[in-house]
Amino acid sequence: MASKVGVFLSGVLILGCYSYLFRENRFYAYVEHVYVGFAAAQAIILGWQNVRDGALKPIAQGKWWFAVPVVLGCLLYARFSKSKNYLARLPMAFMMGVAAGASVTAVIETQFIKQVRATILPLNSLDNVVVVLGTASTLAFFLFIPLGKQADKAPLGALSYLGRATIMVALGSSYGYTVMSRLSYLVARLQFLFGKWIPLIPQ
């Protein structure tokens, strides 16, 4: 019985979301508020569970150093005080520093070193030739952009034109993948509506 009620409510909420396609209405606004409310409630519960399991329980077991992030987290709320809002700068600076250090290391490794390694390929297959030539031409497009009537005489002008075409192909495939993923979400919702909510599609 509970599962049937859940399926019914899910179908009604899905229809409420899609009602925005016709025009903005109160039904859609209600569904939007329900979604935001549930998301906020889930975030609060997950936040409390993280504090409880990641800080309070270790502190109760004698690991007192776990109190340091708890104190820093509490200092974040000092920004709501006009006289003590400067205290919120310490945990904010700490978080930004840690995030910057971790992200810079990850970005250099994943988006620079690994990209360079993935481009250094032997030209023994068509795939490798396309990857190497596409990467080189894209770099040439940004380094040697042809301008005006001097386009044909620009350094590596033809290669930069190929780079422009490579960028267009990459952007087009990315856009196509985005549209395809959104359509897959739509198909999944339609399968739910006409498979479980209104059983018109045989299971």
C-alpha positions as CSV (number, residue, x, y, z in Angstrom):
1,M,0.0,0.0,0.0
2,A,2.8,2.4,0.9
3,S,4.6,1.7,-2.4
4,K,1.4,2.5,-4.4
5,V,0.9,5.8,-2.5
6,G,4.6,6.6,-3.3
7,V,4.1,5.8,-7.0
8,F,0.9,7.9,-7.1
9,L,2.6,10.9,-5.4
10,S,5.6,10.6,-7.6
11,G,3.5,10.7,-10.8
12,V,1.5,13.7,-9.5
13,L,4.7,15.6,-8.8
14,I,6.2,14.7,-12.2
15,L,3.1,16.1,-13.9
16,G,3.3,19.2,-11.7
17,C,6.9,19.8,-12.9
18,Y,5.9,19.3,-16.6
19,S,3.0,21.6,-16.2
20,Y,5.5,24.5,-16.4
21,L,5.8,23.7,-20.2
22,F,2.4,25.2,-20.7
23,R,2.7,28.2,-18.4
24,E,3.8,29.0,-14.9
25,N,1.0,28.0,-12.5
26,R,0.3,27.3,-8.8
27,F,0.6,23.6,-9.2
28,Y,4.2,24.0,-10.5
29,A,5.0,26.5,-7.7
30,Y,3.7,24.0,-5.1
31,V,5.8,21.2,-6.5
32,E,8.8,23.5,-6.6
33,H,8.4,24.5,-3.0
34,V,8.0,20.8,-2.0
35,Y,11.2,19.9,-3.8
36,V,13.2,22.8,-2.2
37,G,11.8,21.9,1.2
38,F,12.8,18.2,0.9
39,A,16.2,19.1,-0.4
40,A,16.8,21.5,2.5
41,A,15.6,18.9,5.0
42,Q,17.8,16.3,3.5
43,A,20.8,18.7,3.6
44,I,20.2,19.5,7.3
45,I,19.9,15.8,8.2
46,L,23.1,14.9,6.3
47,G,24.9,17.8,7.9
48,W,23.9,16.7,11.4
49,Q,24.9,13.1,10.6
50,N,28.3,14.3,9.4
51,V,28.8,16.3,12.6
52,R,27.7,13.5,14.8
53,D,29.7,10.7,13.1
54,G,32.7,12.8,12.1
55,A,33.2,14.9,15.2
56,L,31.0,14.3,18.2
57,K,31.5,10.5,18.4
58,P,35.3,10.7,18.0
59,I,35.4,13.5,20.7
60,A,33.4,11.2,23.0
61,Q,36.0,8.5,22.4
62,G,38.8,10.7,23.6
63,K,40.0,12.1,20.2
64,W,39.9,15.7,21.4
65,W,41.6,17.1,18.3
66,F,38.4,16.5,16.4
67,A,37.1,19.5,18.3
68,V,39.2,21.9,16.2
69,P,37.0,21.6,13.1
70,V,33.9,21.9,15.3
71,V,35.2,25.2,16.7
72,L,36.1,26.5,13.3
73,G,32.7,25.5,12.0
74,C,31.0,27.4,14.9
75,L,33.1,30.4,14.1
76,L,31.5,30.6,10.7
77,Y,28.3,31.7,12.4
78,A,30.1,34.8,13.8
79,R,29.4,36.6,10.5
80,F,25.8,37.1,11.7
81,S,27.2,39.3,14.5
82,K,28.1,42.9,13.6
83,S,30.7,43.1,16.3
84,K,32.3,39.6,16.0
85,N,32.0,39.0,12.2
86,Y,35.7,39.2,11.8
87,L,36.0,35.8,13.5
88,A,34.4,34.1,10.5
89,R,37.4,35.0,8.4
90,L,39.7,32.5,10.1
91,P,37.7,29.3,9.2
92,M,36.9,30.8,5.8
93,A,40.6,31.4,5.1
94,F,41.4,27.9,6.3
95,M,38.8,26.3,4.0
96,M,39.8,28.3,1.0
97,G,43.5,27.5,1.6
98,V,42.9,23.8,1.9
99,A,40.5,23.8,-1.1
100,A,43.0,25.8,-3.2
101,G,45.9,23.5,-2.4
102,A,44.0,20.3,-3.1
103,S,42.4,21.6,-6.3
104,V,45.6,23.0,-7.7
105,T,47.3,19.7,-7.3
106,A,44.4,17.8,-8.8
107,V,44.1,20.2,-11.7
108,I,47.7,20.1,-12.6
109,E,47.7,16.3,-12.5
110,T,44.5,15.7,-14.4
111,Q,44.1,18.6,-16.7
112,F,47.8,19.2,-17.6
113,I,50.1,16.3,-17.0
114,K,47.6,13.5,-18.0
115,Q,46.4,15.5,-21.0
116,V,49.9,15.9,-22.3
117,R,50.6,12.2,-21.7
118,A,47.4,11.2,-23.5
119,T,48.4,13.4,-26.5
120,I,51.8,11.9,-27.0
121,L,50.8,9.0,-29.1
122,P,52.5,7.0,-31.9
123,L,51.0,7.9,-35.3
124,N,50.3,4.2,-36.2
125,S,46.5,4.4,-36.3
126,L,43.8,6.8,-37.6
127,D,42.5,7.5,-34.1
128,N,46.0,8.6,-32.8
129,V,46.5,10.8,-35.9
130,V,43.1,12.5,-35.3
131,V,43.9,13.0,-31.6
132,V,47.4,14.5,-32.1
133,L,46.4,16.6,-35.2
134,G,43.2,17.8,-33.5
135,T,45.1,18.8,-30.3
136,A,47.9,20.5,-32.2
137,S,45.5,22.4,-34.5
138,T,43.4,23.6,-31.6
139,L,46.5,25.0,-29.9
140,A,47.5,26.6,-33.1
141,F,44.1,28.3,-33.4
142,F,44.6,30.0,-30.0
143,L,48.2,30.9,-30.6
144,F,48.0,31.9,-34.3
145,I,44.5,33.2,-34.9
146,P,44.2,34.5,-38.5
147,L,43.0,38.1,-38.8
148,G,41.4,39.8,-41.7
149,K,43.0,39.6,-45.2
150,Q,46.2,38.3,-43.7
151,A,44.5,35.0,-42.8
152,D,46.2,32.9,-45.4
153,K,49.6,34.5,-44.7
154,A,49.4,34.1,-40.9
155,P,51.8,31.6,-39.3
156,L,50.2,28.2,-39.3
157,G,47.1,29.7,-40.7
158,A,45.8,26.5,-42.3
159,L,46.4,24.6,-39.1
160,S,44.5,27.2,-37.1
161,Y,41.6,26.8,-39.5
162,L,41.6,23.1,-38.8
163,G,41.7,23.9,-35.1
164,R,38.6,26.0,-35.5
165,A,36.9,23.1,-37.2
166,T,38.1,20.7,-34.4
167,I,36.6,23.1,-31.7
168,M,33.3,23.2,-33.6
169,V,33.2,19.4,-33.7
170,A,34.0,19.1,-30.0
171,L,31.4,21.7,-29.1
172,G,28.8,20.1,-31.3
173,S,29.4,16.6,-29.8
174,S,29.3,18.0,-26.3
175,Y,26.0,19.8,-27.1
176,G,24.6,16.6,-28.6
177,Y,25.6,14.6,-25.6
178,T,23.9,17.1,-23.3
179,V,20.7,16.9,-25.3
180,M,20.8,13.1,-25.4
181,S,21.3,12.9,-21.6
182,R,18.3,15.2,-21.1
183,L,16.2,13.1,-23.4
184,S,17.2,10.0,-21.5
185,Y,15.9,11.6,-18.3
186,L,12.6,12.4,-20.1
187,V,12.3,8.9,-21.4
188,A,12.9,7.5,-17.9
189,R,10.1,9.7,-16.5
190,L,7.7,8.7,-19.3
191,Q,8.5,5.1,-18.7
192,F,7.7,5.6,-15.0
193,L,4.4,7.5,-15.8
194,F,3.2,5.0,-18.4
195,G,4.7,1.9,-16.9
196,K,4.0,2.2,-13.1
197,W,1.7,5.2,-12.6
198,I,-0.6,4.4,-15.5
199,P,0.3,0.9,-16.6
200,L,0.0,1.3,-20.3
201,I,3.4,-0.1,-21.1
202,P,3.8,-3.8,-20.3
203,Q,6.5,-4.6,-17.8
